[in-house]
Amino acid sequence: MLYWERIRTGLEGRPMLLGLDRVAKVAVGMNRPKCHTIVVGGTNGKGSTCAFLESMLLAAGYRVGCYTSPHLLSFRERIRIDLEPATDPALDQAFAHILAISGAENLTQFEVDTLVAFFLFAAGGVDVMVLEVGLGGRLDAVNLWDADCAVVSSVDLDHQAFLGDTRELIGFEKAGIYRGGRPAICGDANPPASLVDHAAAIGADLLRLGPDIRVEVGENGWACRVREAAFPALPRPAMPGLHQLGNAACAIAALYTLRERLPVPMQAIRAGIAAARQPGRFQVVGQAPLRILDVAHNPHAARALAASLANLAPTGQIHAVFAMLADKDVDGVIDPLASRIACWHVAGLSGPRGLSGAALGEYLAARSLKYQVYPDVAGAWQAACRLAGPADTIAAFGSFHTVAEVMAAISSSTNPHG
């Protein structure tokens, strides 16, 4: 185990606490990045929005630091400069530095991770940071930085134990990343009043998908309008799904609001949209049968996955490879997809939060859905690949962990079908 991995593993037992007091005290002693900052929060879509921003800014020639979470295969994925993951020597140095200056402050693992990202972005001399909120927004460690522009991609139910059990409560938490007198983007077509009211109360310049940010879809591409500005002849994103047009439009809107300080030409916007990638977001990993990986793990994401599958109009059956964490809304994920999936291949996830395959099967049995339980996700994936016909579709979803385990199974297998 590497030095930085030992430090990070040692933080796993610390409870997840929200609040900025601890991390702010430690950040005082840091060399803070001197660059533009875009913060992106939201129930779903924030990772894809970050990917669009990162890609457009890179196409414009900027040096871009991007911090996202969680990761799929390696923690190094979370901290990137110009798409390159953080190196092990750099992480060794950064974790050692944060550990040395944190003193008696009992920082959470995510707080340390966030300060490590800031340390590396400062050392790397980035022109702009694109930062994804970990949980909520108002009390998240990322919110330590005042965003030049903040984006809330969507608002729906998830992490209710921490954020509240209504869209109004969750919307207020997510709106906490907005700043007075600065642009604030909302990609939710029906935002809760709490978000809109908070933006107005602090004097943020709120741009909403629909009234201020409009998406127009044509046969050969699409266009976006941000208030009076037109962005025509845009390429379809490589990331499938109509919802990705909304995420890309919010990224365009964010850059439009910063155009005087951070100009991005039209050709860079087009190139960035075409080049943006986000693993595990309706990611196609094979054909005949069509094999798709999606990290959908809450009702909002499950509805988007169902819409994307419907848009494919598959001629054969859909097989699900399905595993979830116990603290998620299992009913809310199953219900939007139940009528589309012919067979569910389910397995448990390891770890204290994992839901067993048998328990997951009970949810499916209660709906009289066809399912089979397997010892692990890899076994469920391999069985689905054996049983699916060339015209069928296999969709693996339910958690970041589900997708990560399928990716690991694919990479370790000599069978091209996984």
C-alpha positions as CSV (number, residue, x, y, z in Angstrom):
1,M,0.0,0.0,0.0
2,L,1.3,3.4,-1.0
3,Y,2.0,6.1,1.6
4,W,-1.0,8.3,0.6
5,E,-3.3,5.2,0.6
6,R,-2.3,4.4,4.1
7,I,-3.2,7.9,5.2
8,R,-6.5,7.8,3.4
9,T,-7.4,4.3,4.7
10,G,-6.7,5.6,8.2
11,L,-9.4,8.2,7.8
12,E,-12.1,5.8,6.8
13,G,-13.4,5.2,10.3
14,R,-14.1,8.9,10.9
15,P,-17.8,9.8,10.8
16,M,-19.2,11.8,7.9
17,L,-19.8,15.3,9.3
18,L,-21.0,18.4,7.4
19,G,-19.8,21.9,8.2
20,L,-17.0,24.3,7.1
21,D,-15.5,25.2,10.4
22,R,-12.9,22.4,10.6
23,V,-11.7,22.6,7.0
24,A,-11.7,26.4,7.0
25,K,-9.2,26.5,10.0
26,V,-6.8,24.2,8.1
27,A,-7.1,26.0,4.8
28,V,-5.9,29.2,6.4
29,G,-2.4,27.7,6.4
30,M,-2.5,26.6,2.8
31,N,-1.2,28.2,-0.4
32,R,-4.6,28.6,-2.0
33,P,-5.0,28.3,-5.8
34,K,-5.1,31.7,-7.5
35,C,-7.5,31.0,-10.3
36,H,-11.1,31.1,-11.5
37,T,-13.5,28.6,-9.8
38,I,-16.6,26.9,-11.0
39,V,-18.5,24.8,-8.5
40,V,-21.1,22.3,-9.6
41,G,-23.7,20.6,-7.3
42,G,-26.9,18.8,-7.9
43,T,-28.6,15.4,-7.2
44,N,-27.7,14.1,-10.6
45,G,-25.8,15.4,-13.6
46,K,-23.1,17.3,-11.7
47,G,-20.3,14.9,-12.8
48,S,-21.4,15.2,-16.5
49,T,-21.6,19.0,-16.2
50,C,-18.1,19.0,-14.8
51,A,-16.9,16.9,-17.7
52,F,-18.4,19.3,-20.2
53,L,-16.9,22.3,-18.5
54,E,-13.5,20.6,-18.2
55,S,-13.5,19.6,-21.9
56,M,-14.6,23.0,-23.2
57,L,-12.1,24.9,-21.1
58,L,-9.3,22.5,-22.3
59,A,-10.3,23.0,-25.9
60,A,-10.0,26.8,-25.3
61,G,-6.4,26.3,-24.1
62,Y,-6.7,26.7,-20.4
63,R,-4.9,24.7,-17.8
64,V,-7.8,23.0,-15.9
65,G,-8.0,21.3,-12.5
66,C,-11.0,19.1,-12.1
67,Y,-12.1,17.6,-8.8
68,T,-14.9,15.0,-8.8
69,S,-16.2,12.2,-6.6
70,P,-16.7,9.4,-6.1
71,H,-14.3,7.4,-8.3
72,L,-14.9,4.2,-10.1
73,L,-11.6,2.3,-10.2
74,S,-8.9,4.5,-8.6
75,F,-8.9,7.5,-6.2
76,R,-6.5,9.2,-8.6
77,E,-9.4,9.7,-11.0
78,R,-10.9,12.3,-8.7
79,I,-8.1,14.9,-9.1
80,R,-7.1,15.7,-12.6
81,I,-5.0,18.5,-14.3
82,D,-5.6,18.7,-18.0
83,L,-7.4,15.3,-17.9
84,E,-4.3,13.6,-16.3
85,P,-5.0,11.9,-12.9
86,A,-2.9,12.8,-9.9
87,T,0.3,10.8,-9.7
88,D,1.2,8.7,-6.7
89,P,4.3,10.9,-5.8
90,A,2.1,14.0,-6.0
91,L,-0.5,12.4,-3.7
92,D,2.2,11.3,-1.3
93,Q,3.3,14.9,-1.0
94,A,-0.1,16.4,-0.8
95,F,-1.5,14.0,1.9
96,A,1.6,14.5,4.0
97,H,1.3,18.2,3.8
98,I,-2.4,18.3,4.8
99,L,-1.8,15.8,7.6
100,A,1.0,18.0,8.9
101,I,-1.0,21.3,8.9
102,S,-4.3,19.8,10.1
103,G,-3.0,19.4,13.7
104,A,-5.8,18.6,16.1
105,E,-8.6,19.2,13.7
106,N,-10.4,15.9,13.2
107,L,-11.0,16.3,9.4
108,T,-13.2,13.8,7.6
109,Q,-11.9,11.8,4.7
110,F,-13.7,13.9,2.2
111,E,-12.4,17.1,3.8
112,V,-8.8,15.9,3.5
113,D,-9.4,14.7,-0.1
114,T,-10.7,18.2,-0.9
115,L,-7.7,20.0,0.6
116,V,-5.4,17.6,-1.2
117,A,-7.1,18.6,-4.5
118,F,-6.7,22.3,-3.7
119,F,-3.0,21.7,-2.8
120,L,-2.3,20.0,-6.1
121,F,-4.2,22.6,-8.1
122,A,-2.2,25.4,-6.5
123,A,1.1,23.5,-7.1
124,G,0.0,22.8,-10.7
125,G,-0.7,26.4,-11.5
126,V,-4.1,25.8,-13.0
127,D,-6.0,28.6,-14.7
128,V,-9.4,27.4,-13.6
129,M,-10.8,24.8,-11.1
130,V,-13.9,22.9,-11.8
131,L,-15.1,21.5,-8.5
132,E,-17.9,18.9,-7.9
133,V,-19.8,19.1,-4.6
134,G,-19.6,15.9,-2.6
135,L,-22.9,16.1,-0.6
136,G,-25.5,18.8,-0.6
137,G,-23.6,22.1,-1.0
138,R,-24.1,24.6,1.8
139,L,-21.9,22.7,4.3
140,D,-19.8,20.7,1.8
141,A,-16.0,21.2,2.0
142,V,-15.9,22.3,-1.7
143,N,-18.1,25.3,-0.6
144,L,-15.0,26.7,1.2
145,W,-14.2,28.3,-2.1
146,D,-16.3,31.2,-3.4
147,A,-17.3,30.2,-6.9
148,D,-17.1,32.7,-9.7
149,C,-20.0,30.8,-11.0
150,A,-22.0,28.0,-9.4
151,V,-24.2,25.4,-11.1
152,V,-26.9,23.2,-9.5
153,S,-27.7,20.6,-12.2
154,S,-30.8,19.1,-10.6
155,V,-32.7,18.7,-7.3
156,D,-34.3,15.5,-6.2
157,L,-34.4,13.1,-3.3
158,D,-31.1,11.5,-2.2
159,H,-29.1,11.6,1.0
160,Q,-32.2,12.5,2.9
161,A,-30.6,11.7,6.3
162,F,-28.2,14.6,5.8
163,L,-30.1,17.0,3.5
164,G,-33.8,16.6,4.4
165,D,-36.6,14.6,3.1
166,T,-38.2,17.1,0.7
167,R,-37.1,18.9,-2.5
168,E,-37.5,22.2,-0.8
169,L,-35.1,21.3,2.0
170,I,-32.6,19.7,-0.4
171,G,-32.9,22.7,-2.8
172,F,-31.9,25.1,0.0
173,E,-28.8,23.0,0.8
174,K,-27.8,22.9,-2.8
175,A,-28.4,26.6,-3.3
176,G,-25.8,27.2,-0.6
177,I,-23.0,27.2,-3.3
178,Y,-24.5,30.3,-4.9
179,R,-22.8,33.7,-4.1
180,G,-24.3,37.1,-4.0
181,G,-23.6,39.3,-7.1
182,R,-22.3,36.3,-9.0
183,P,-23.9,34.1,-11.7
184,A,-25.8,31.1,-10.5
185,I,-27.0,28.4,-12.9
186,C,-30.0,26.0,-12.3
187,G,-30.4,23.0,-14.6
188,D,-33.6,21.8,-12.9
189,A,-36.7,22.5,-15.1
190,N,-38.9,22.7,-12.0
191,P,-36.6,24.1,-9.3
192,P,-37.9,24.2,-5.7
193,A,-38.9,27.6,-4.5
194,S,-36.3,27.4,-1.7
195,L,-33.5,27.5,-4.4
196,V,-35.0,30.3,-6.3
197,D,-35.8,32.3,-3.2
198,H,-32.3,31.9,-1.7
199,A,-30.7,33.0,-5.0
200,A,-32.9,36.1,-4.9
201,A,-32.3,36.8,-1.2
202,I,-28.5,36.9,-1.6
203,G,-28.6,38.8,-4.9
204,A,-27.2,36.0,-7.1
205,D,-27.8,36.3,-10.9
206,L,-29.9,33.2,-11.4
207,L,-30.1,31.6,-14.9
208,R,-32.6,28.8,-15.1
209,L,-33.0,26.0,-17.7
210,G,-36.1,26.9,-19.6
211,P,-36.7,30.7,-19.0
212,D,-33.0,31.7,-19.5
213,I,-31.2,28.7,-20.9
214,R,-33.1,27.0,-23.8
215,V,-32.3,23.8,-25.7
216,E,-33.5,23.3,-29.3
217,V,-33.1,19.9,-30.8
218,G,-32.8,19.3,-34.6
219,E,-32.3,16.4,-36.8
220,N,-28.5,16.8,-37.2
221,G,-27.6,18.5,-33.9
222,W,-28.9,21.0,-31.4
223,A,-28.7,24.6,-30.4
224,C,-28.6,26.5,-27.1
225,R,-29.7,30.0,-26.2
226,V,-28.5,31.7,-23.0
227,R,-30.6,34.8,-22.6
228,E,-29.8,36.9,-25.7
229,A,-26.8,34.8,-26.8
230,A,-27.1,32.0,-29.4
231,F,-25.0,28.9,-29.6
232,P,-26.0,27.2,-32.9
233,A,-25.0,24.0,-34.7
234,L,-23.8,22.1,-31.6
235,P,-22.7,18.5,-32.0
236,R,-24.5,15.7,-30.1
237,P,-22.5,14.8,-27.0
238,A,-20.7,11.5,-27.0
239,M,-22.5,10.8,-23.7
240,P,-25.9,9.5,-24.8
241,G,-29.2,10.6,-23.3
242,L,-31.3,13.7,-24.0
243,H,-30.7,14.8,-20.4
244,Q,-27.0,15.4,-21.4
245,L,-28.1,18.3,-23.6
246,G,-29.4,20.0,-20.5
247,N,-26.1,19.4,-18.7
248,A,-24.1,20.7,-21.7
249,A,-26.4,23.7,-21.9
250,C,-25.7,24.5,-18.2
251,A,-22.0,24.3,-18.8
252,I,-22.3,26.6,-21.8
253,A,-24.3,29.1,-19.6
254,A,-21.7,29.0,-16.9
255,L,-19.0,29.9,-19.4
256,Y,-21.1,32.5,-21.0
257,T,-21.5,34.3,-17.7
258,L,-17.7,34.3,-17.2
259,R,-16.9,35.3,-20.9
260,E,-15.2,38.6,-20.0
261,R,-12.8,36.9,-17.6
262,L,-12.6,33.5,-19.1
263,P,-13.4,33.7,-22.8
264,V,-14.2,30.4,-24.6
265,P,-14.6,30.7,-28.3
266,M,-17.4,28.9,-30.2
267,Q,-15.1,26.4,-31.8
268,A,-13.9,25.3,-28.3
269,I,-17.5,24.9,-27.1
270,R,-18.3,22.6,-30.0
271,A,-15.0,20.7,-29.7
272,G,-15.5,20.3,-25.9
273,I,-19.0,19.0,-26.2
274,A,-17.9,16.4,-28.8
275,A,-14.9,15.3,-26.7
276,A,-16.4,15.2,-23.2
277,R,-16.5,11.7,-21.6
278,Q,-17.8,10.6,-18.2
279,P,-17.3,6.9,-17.5
280,G,-20.3,5.1,-16.0
281,R,-22.9,7.5,-17.4
282,F,-24.9,5.4,-20.0
283,Q,-21.5,4.2,-21.1
284,V,-21.6,1.7,-23.9
285,V,-19.0,-1.0,-23.4
286,G,-20.0,-3.6,-26.1
287,Q,-22.3,-4.5,-28.8
288,A,-24.4,-7.6,-29.7
289,P,-25.7,-7.7,-27.1
290,L,-25.5,-3.9,-26.4
291,R,-23.9,-3.5,-23.0
292,I,-24.4,-0.3,-21.0
293,L,-23.0,0.9,-17.6
294,D,-24.8,3.6,-15.6
295,V,-24.3,4.7,-12.0
296,A,-28.0,5.4,-11.6
297,H,-28.6,5.0,-7.8
298,N,-31.6,7.2,-7.0
299,P,-35.1,7.7,-8.4
300,H,-34.2,10.8,-10.5
301,A,-31.3,9.0,-12.2
302,A,-33.4,5.8,-12.7
303,R,-36.0,7.8,-14.5
304,A,-33.3,9.3,-16.8
305,L,-31.9,5.8,-17.4
306,A,-35.4,4.5,-18.3
307,A,-35.9,7.4,-20.7
308,S,-32.5,6.7,-22.3
309,L,-33.3,3.0,-22.7
310,A,-36.6,3.9,-24.3
311,N,-34.9,6.2,-26.7
312,L,-32.8,3.3,-27.9
313,A,-35.9,1.4,-28.9
314,P,-34.2,-2.0,-28.5
315,T,-35.7,-4.8,-30.5
316,G,-34.7,-7.5,-28.0
317,Q,-35.1,-7.9,-24.2
318,I,-33.3,-5.8,-21.6
319,H,-31.3,-7.6,-18.9
320,A,-30.4,-5.7,-15.7
321,V,-27.3,-6.3,-13.7
322,F,-28.4,-4.7,-10.4
323,A,-26.8,-4.1,-7.0
324,M,-27.5,-1.2,-4.5
325,L,-26.5,0.2,-1.2
326,A,-28.9,-0.4,1.7
327,D,-29.3,3.3,2.5
328,K,-30.7,4.1,-1.0
329,D,-34.3,4.2,-2.2
330,V,-34.5,0.8,-3.8
331,D,-38.2,1.0,-4.6
332,G,-37.7,4.4,-6.3
333,V,-34.9,2.9,-8.5
334,I,-36.8,-0.2,-9.5
335,D,-40.2,1.3,-10.3
336,P,-39.3,3.5,-13.3
337,L,-37.5,0.5,-14.9
338,A,-39.7,-2.4,-13.9
339,S,-41.8,-2.4,-17.1
340,R,-38.8,-2.3,-19.4
341,I,-36.6,-5.1,-17.9
342,A,-37.2,-8.7,-18.8
343,C,-34.8,-10.3,-16.3
344,W,-32.9,-8.9,-13.3
345,H,-29.5,-10.4,-12.4
346,V,-28.9,-9.2,-8.9
347,A,-26.0,-9.4,-6.4
348,G,-25.0,-8.0,-3.1
349,L,-22.4,-5.3,-2.6
350,S,-19.7,-5.8,0.0
351,G,-19.1,-3.4,2.9
352,P,-21.3,-2.2,5.7
353,R,-23.6,-0.2,3.5
354,G,-24.1,-3.0,0.9
355,L,-27.5,-4.5,0.4
356,S,-27.5,-8.3,0.0
357,G,-28.6,-10.0,-3.2
358,A,-31.3,-11.9,-1.3
359,A,-32.7,-8.6,0.2
360,L,-32.7,-7.0,-3.2
361,G,-34.5,-10.0,-4.6
362,E,-37.3,-9.5,-2.1
363,Y,-38.1,-6.1,-3.6
364,L,-38.3,-7.7,-7.1
365,A,-40.4,-10.6,-5.9
366,A,-42.9,-8.2,-4.3
367,R,-43.5,-6.9,-7.9
368,S,-43.5,-10.4,-9.4
369,L,-40.5,-9.5,-11.5
370,K,-38.2,-12.2,-12.9
371,Y,-34.8,-12.3,-11.2
372,Q,-31.8,-14.4,-10.3
373,V,-29.5,-13.9,-7.3
374,Y,-25.7,-14.3,-7.8
375,P,-22.8,-14.4,-5.3
376,D,-21.3,-11.2,-6.6
377,V,-21.7,-8.5,-9.3
378,A,-19.1,-10.1,-11.6
379,G,-21.1,-13.4,-11.6
380,A,-24.3,-11.5,-12.3
381,W,-22.6,-9.7,-15.2
382,Q,-21.1,-12.9,-16.7
383,A,-24.5,-14.7,-16.5
384,A,-26.3,-11.8,-18.2
385,C,-23.7,-11.9,-21.0
386,R,-24.2,-15.6,-21.4
387,L,-28.0,-15.4,-21.4
388,A,-28.6,-12.3,-23.5
389,G,-29.1,-12.7,-27.3
390,P,-27.3,-10.5,-29.9
391,A,-30.4,-8.2,-30.2
392,D,-30.7,-7.8,-26.4
393,T,-29.5,-5.1,-24.1
394,I,-27.6,-5.5,-20.8
395,A,-27.7,-2.5,-18.4
396,A,-25.7,-2.6,-15.2
397,F,-26.7,0.0,-12.7
398,G,-27.7,0.8,-9.1
399,S,-24.5,2.2,-7.6
400,F,-21.0,3.5,-8.4
401,H,-19.8,0.3,-6.8
402,T,-21.9,-1.8,-9.2
403,V,-20.4,-0.2,-12.2
404,A,-16.9,-0.4,-10.7
405,E,-17.2,-4.1,-10.1
406,V,-18.5,-4.7,-13.6
407,M,-15.6,-2.7,-15.0
408,A,-13.2,-4.8,-12.9
409,A,-14.8,-8.0,-14.2
410,I,-14.5,-6.8,-17.8
411,S,-10.8,-5.8,-17.4
412,S,-9.9,-9.2,-15.8
413,S,-11.7,-11.3,-18.3
414,T,-10.3,-12.7,-21.5
415,N,-13.9,-13.0,-22.8
416,P,-14.7,-9.9,-24.8
417,H,-18.3,-10.1,-23.4
418,G,-17.0,-9.8,-19.9
